[in-house]
Amino acid sequence: MTRPSELSALIGQEVGVSRWFLIDQARIDAFADVTEDHQFIHVDPETAKQTPFGGTIAHGFLTLSLASAMSYDAVKPLDGVVMGVNYGFDKLRFLAPVPAGSRVRGRFKLLSAEDKGAQPGGGVRWLIKHELTVEIDGADKPALIAEWLGMQVVG
């Protein structure tokens, strides 16, 4: 746990790195089914071989959807947190494709932490912004970089 009083000293620092997540074809296919996005570049290995990627790649949103699990691995919650919610993104860029069979992980750097005052019904709201970089194992470029906002309520 991180005390709210410690947040200002952590701004600008890497605060955690997640475990590696395998992005295999089964995961890509399952994501395609859930989102109804069956573009061939994701789900048809034979046709995808004919593209510059040389095979299937993960949906960008599949890679992004792992951010929550990556955060649970890597980022300590605030001490006394009673609730946290996804607040959105200030910036998001998909920089490199994630080929099927790759592994990805998230690196988190704390960019800001704002005390937003009392929450109706009790607790104090903190707006936390992390830079999330999703690395591809063995690749020079990351899959994505985002500025991710989360609201945590401390009781």
KEVO-876792 format. One record per atom (N, C-alpha, C): x, y, z. Coordinates in steps of 0.1 Angstrom, whole numbers, plus 5000, padded with zeros to 4 digits. Atoms other than C-alpha are relative to their C-alpha. Layout:
<pts>
XYZ
...
</pts>
This chain:
<pts>
500849885000
500050005000
500950135000
499349875001
501150364993
499150105008
500749894993
500150645017
499850124991
500149885008
498650945000
501150105002
499049914996
501251155018
501349974992
498850045007
503950964998
500050024985
500249995014
502551034964
500950104993
499349895006
504251364957
501549964998
498650045002
507751204962
500149894989
500050115010
506850924937
499850064985
500349945013
505851164908
501350004992
498950015009
508151104878
500849875001
499350134998
509250764891
499349884994
500650135003
508650414878
499549945013
500550054987
506350264904
499749854999
500250155001
506049904890
500049954986
500050075013
506349654862
499249875002
500950124999
503849374856
500849874996
499550135006
504449004848
499850014985
500250025014
504548894812
498749934997
501350075005
501248804794
500249954986
499950065013
501248564765
498850044992
501049965010
499348694735
500049894989
500150115010
498648364717
498850014991
501149995009
496248304689
498749975007
501350034992
493648154713
499550125007
500449884993
493548474733
499550104989
500449915011
493348684700
498649964995
501350055005
490448464687
498950025010
501149984990
488548484720
499750155001
500349865000
488948864720
499250044988
500849975012
487648874684
498649965002
501350054997
484648674695
499250105009
500749914991
483848904724
499750134994
500249875005
484249224705
499450004986
500550025014
482949094671
500950074990
499149945010
486049224654
500949884995
499350125006
487148934631
500850044988
499249965011
489349134608
501149894998
499150115003
491648884590
501350015006
498649984994
494849034603
500149955014
500050064986
493848904637
499749855000
500550134998
492148574631
500249904988
499850095012
493248424597
501550004998
498650015001
496848314600
500549984986
499550025013
497148204564
499950134991
500149875007
495848534549
501050105006
499249904994
497748734574
501549984997
498650025004
501048574563
500450084988
499849925013
500648774530
500250155003
499949864996
500749104549
501450045004
498649964995
503849304559
500349955014
499750054986
503349164595
500449854999
499550145001
503948804583
499249905008
500850094992
501248664605
498950085007
501149934992
498348754628
500650095011
499649914990
498649034652
498850025010
501149974990
496649124684
499350134996
500849875001
493949384683
500750105010
499549904991
495249704698
499250015013
500850004988
492349704722
500249885008
499750124992
493249354733
501250035009
498849964993
496649484743
499750105011
500549904991
495049784760
499249945011
500950064990
492549564778
500749935011
499250064990
495349394797
500550105011
499549904991
496149724814
499549985015
500550014987
493949654844
500849885007
499250114994
495649314851
501450045002
498649954998
499049474846
500150095012
500049914988
498149744871
499949935013
500150084987
497049494897
501349945004
498750054998
500449334893
501050105005
498949914999
502549644893
499850125010
500249874993
500949934912
499349985013
500650024987
500349944949
498850105001
501149914998
496950084958
500350095012
499949914988
496550374982
499649935012
500450054987
496450285018
498650055004
501449974996
492850275030
499050014988
500849985012
491450264994
498749915002
501350084999
487750154994
499449984987
500550025014
487150184957
500950074990
499349945011
488950254925
499349984987
500750015012
487550334891
500950054988
499349955012
488950374856
499450134996
500449865003
488750744847
500250044986
499849985015
489950724811
501550034997
498749975005
492950834791
500250144995
499749875006
494551164784
500649984986
499350025013
496751024756
500149844999
499850145003
496950684739
500549984986
499450025014
499150574710
500449854999
499550145003
499550224695
501250014991
498749975007
503150224684
500549884992
499450125008
503949864672
499049895002
500850124999
501949554664
500549895009
499650114991
501949264688
499749874992
500250125007
502448944668
499549895009
500550114992
500548634679
501249925005
498950074994
502848434702
500950085008
499149904992
504448744718
499550005014
500349974986
504548834754
500150155002
500049854997
503749184767
500050025015
500149964986
504149354801
499850155001
500349864998
503249694815
501050065010
499149924991
505649954830
499250135004
500849894995
504050224851
500950115007
499349884994
505450574859
498950095005
501049904995
503450804882
500350144995
499949865006
502751134864
499550105009
500649904991
500551304889
499049935010
500950044990
498351264920
499350125006
500749884995
495651514928
498949965010
501150014990
493551534960
498850074994
501249945005
490051594946
499050035011
500949974989
488451634980
499149895004
500950104994
485651464998
499149944990
501050075008
483551204981
498650015007
501450004994
479751234987
499849865007
500250134993
479050965013
501249965008
498850024992
482550975028
501249964991
498850035006
486150935018
500550114992
499349895008
488651144998
500449944987
499750045014
489051114960
501450044996
498749975005
492451094945
500049974985
499950025015
492951134907
501549974997
498650055002
496050934898
500249984985
499650025014
497750954864
501349934999
498850085002
500250694853
500350004985
499550035014
502250664821
500149855000
500050155002
501650304809
500849984987
499350045012
504150164785
499949854999
500150155002
503349814772
501149954991
498850055007
506549644761
499649864994
500150135006
506749354737
501349935002
498750074997
509349094747
500849994988
499150015011
512349124725
499950114989
500249905010
511049424705
500650135004
499449874997
512649764702
499050115003
501149904997
509349964702
499049935009
501250054992
506549934727
498849984992
501350025006
503149814717
499150135001
500849884998
501550124732
500650085012
499749914988
502050424755
498750085002
501249934996
499250584774
500250085012
500249934988
498450834800
498749975006
501250074994
495950654822
499650065013
500549944988
493750814848
499249905008
500950084991
492250634878
499650095012
500549934988
490150764906
499949905011
500050084988
490750614940
499350075012
500749944989
488550674970
500749945013
499450044987
490350655004
499150035011
501049984989
488150605034
500550055013
</pts>
